[in-house]
Amino acid sequence: MIVVTGATGGLGGTTVEHLLKRIPADQIGISVRDTARAQHFADRGVRVRQGTYEDPAALRDSFAGAEQVLLVSGNDPDADMVGLHRNAVEAAVAAGARRILYTSQHGAVPGNPYPPSDIHIATEALLDDSGVPWTALRNGAYGPLDQVLGPWQRTGVIAQPQDGPVPYTDRADIAEATAVVLTGDRSFDGPVDLTAPNAVTFDDVAEIASALTGRPVERVVLDDEQWVADRIAIGVPEQMARLMLTWYQAARSGCFAEAGPLLAELLGREPRTAAERLAAHVAA
Ligand SMILES: NC(=O)c1ccc[n+]([C@@H]2O[C@H](COP(=O)([O-])OP(=O)(O)OC[C@H]3O[C@@H](n4cnc5c(N)ncnc54)[C@H](OP(=O)(O)O)[C@@H]3O)[C@@H](O)[C@H]2O)c1
């Protein structure tokens, strides 16, 4: 049995959809905070159990019988995420899992100024100490492109802080590849990068967007502090603006510059590029 956490979320849910195409439903379990939101999986024969990283006993129960457990990283900025991930790793070990997989982040290496990296580095260290074989899927940046580009479609300008090369990746591709890893013969020990094959900058994106829309899209680099002040002025909490700023700082430091070939290998096709995602967005 393969048990997946976070299956009521985007990445975990799509991973389960891909597992259902590859293995019988009775070999799939999910551990979710709210079982009512997983009825669509229960209806298709998936074992649905309640589990939250705050509750070790519930986790052990929801992981029971799992040969592999996929831990989807949590995302609460106010929680002790490393402590919660420790609960999850310990429960997977106690349940007798023979491999633990974890959704880490591309560029999760010491010196990356984007704080979630530290959570992933610490969780990978917990996995390494667990005594159980583990795989950290260091997933490329897959958030909505507008989240990092800003309202360029309305303004015709990508006015953001200095960025750097990033292999913007499609979450659905990562989910499919995760299901391939979980069900395949190949084992991956330790961290592996799952990213689109090419890293692009906002200068590249501006060119792509100009070609797609048929009107010039300009790239303007904003001063960091001015950008933070502008975010606060439109109601973004300062803490949130400063957290996001560290992402641009990480990108410009080259923390996300290296794209890897593994995602394409696992998919057996080219992953979706930033240009394709932009084209779909423009068409919509
Ligand atoms: N690589 C990237 O670009 C990128 C971007 C965004 C996020 N991430 C990371 O990757 C994770 C998955 O991404 P996503 O897009 O699938 O996010 P998502 O849709 O927000 O899903 C997160 C899942 O984690 C579950 N979760 C959160 N806290 C938990 C806890 N304490 N105990 C048990 N489950 C918990 C949530 O449960 P509920 O369904 O009950 O809320 C949800 O199902 C995120 O949580 C974040 O750590 C990576």
The ligand as a Tripos MOL2 file, in Angstrom:
@<TRIPOS>MOLECULE
LIG
   48    52     1     0     0
SMALL
NO_CHARGES

@<TRIPOS>ATOM
      1 N1          7.4890   23.9590   -5.0210 N.am      1 LIG1
      2 C1          6.6330   24.9580   -4.9670 C.2       1 LIG1
      3 O1          6.6170   25.8800   -5.8060 O.2       1 LIG1
      4 C2          5.6080   25.0390   -3.8830 C.ar      1 LIG1
      5 C3          4.6130   26.0050   -3.9660 C.ar      1 LIG1
      6 C4          3.6550   26.0400   -2.9670 C.ar      1 LIG1
      7 C5          3.7240   25.1420   -1.9020 C.ar      1 LIG1
      8 N2          4.7250   24.2170   -1.8520 N.ar      1 LIG1
      9 C6          4.8360   23.2430   -0.7500 C.3       1 LIG1
     10 O2          4.2960   22.0100   -1.2410 O.3       1 LIG1
     11 C7          3.1550   21.6170   -0.4460 C.3       1 LIG1
     12 C8          2.0890   21.0520   -1.3590 C.3       1 LIG1
     13 O3          1.7200   22.0660   -2.2890 O.3       1 LIG1
     14 P1          0.2270   22.2090   -2.7650 P.3       1 LIG1
     15 O4          0.2820   23.1100   -3.9430 O.co2     1 LIG1
     16 O5         -0.4160   20.9050   -2.8700 O.co2     1 LIG1
     17 O6         -0.4160   23.0170   -1.5230 O.3       1 LIG1
     18 P2         -1.9090   22.8910   -0.9550 P.3       1 LIG1
     19 O7         -2.8840   22.7140   -2.0720 O.co2     1 LIG1
     20 O8         -2.0820   24.0470   -0.0350 O.co2     1 LIG1
     21 O9         -1.8800   21.5400   -0.1200 O.3       1 LIG1
     22 C9         -1.2180   21.4160    1.1000 C.3       1 LIG1
     23 C10        -1.7530   20.1600    1.7640 C.3       1 LIG1
     24 O10        -1.0470   19.9730    2.9970 O.3       1 LIG1
     25 C11        -2.0190   19.6430    3.9770 C.3       1 LIG1
     26 N3         -1.5410   20.0670    5.2960 N.ar      1 LIG1
     27 C12        -1.1750   21.2990    5.6740 C.ar      1 LIG1
     28 N4         -0.8490   21.3050    6.9750 N.ar      1 LIG1
     29 C13        -1.0250   20.0440    7.4330 C.ar      1 LIG1
     30 C14        -0.8990   19.4380    8.7020 C.ar      1 LIG1
     31 N5         -0.4990   20.1350    9.7720 N.pl3     1 LIG1
     32 N6         -1.1740   18.1150    8.8060 N.ar      1 LIG1
     33 C15        -1.5810   17.3940    7.7230 C.ar      1 LIG1
     34 N7         -1.7370   17.9310    6.4900 N.ar      1 LIG1
     35 C16        -1.4700   19.2440    6.3610 C.ar      1 LIG1
     36 C17        -3.2520   20.4280    3.5830 C.3       1 LIG1
     37 O11        -4.4020   19.8570    4.2010 O.3       1 LIG1
     38 P3         -5.8820   20.4690    3.9750 P.3       1 LIG1
     39 O12        -6.3030   19.9880    2.6030 O.co2     1 LIG1
     40 O13        -6.6570   19.8920    5.0720 O.co2     1 LIG1
     41 O14        -5.7450   21.9590    4.0490 O.co2     1 LIG1
     42 C18        -3.2500   20.2770    2.0830 C.3       1 LIG1
     43 O15        -3.9040   19.0990    1.6790 O.3       1 LIG1
     44 C19         2.7320   22.9120    0.2810 C.3       1 LIG1
     45 O16         2.0940   22.5950    1.4880 O.3       1 LIG1
     46 C20         4.0580   23.6080    0.4850 C.3       1 LIG1
     47 O17         4.7540   23.0470    1.6030 O.3       1 LIG1
     48 C21         5.6530   24.1460   -2.8300 C.ar      1 LIG1
@<TRIPOS>BOND
     1     1     2 1
     2     2     3 2
     3     2     4 1
     4     4     5 ar
     5     4    48 ar
     6     5     6 ar
     7     6     7 ar
     8     7     8 ar
     9     8     9 1
    10     8    48 ar
    11     9    10 1
    12     9    46 1
    13    10    11 1
    14    11    12 1
    15    11    44 1
    16    12    13 1
    17    13    14 1
    18    14    15 2
    19    14    16 1
    20    14    17 1
    21    17    18 1
    22    18    19 2
    23    18    20 1
    24    18    21 1
    25    21    22 1
    26    22    23 1
    27    23    24 1
    28    23    42 1
    29    24    25 1
    30    25    26 1
    31    25    36 1
    32    26    27 ar
    33    26    35 ar
    34    27    28 ar
    35    28    29 ar
    36    29    30 ar
    37    29    35 ar
    38    30    31 1
    39    30    32 ar
    40    32    33 ar
    41    33    34 ar
    42    34    35 ar
    43    36    37 1
    44    36    42 1
    45    37    38 1
    46    38    39 2
    47    38    40 1
    48    38    41 1
    49    42    43 1
    50    44    45 1
    51    44    46 1
    52    46    47 1
@<TRIPOS>SUBSTRUCTURE
     1 LIG1         1 GROUP 0 **** ****
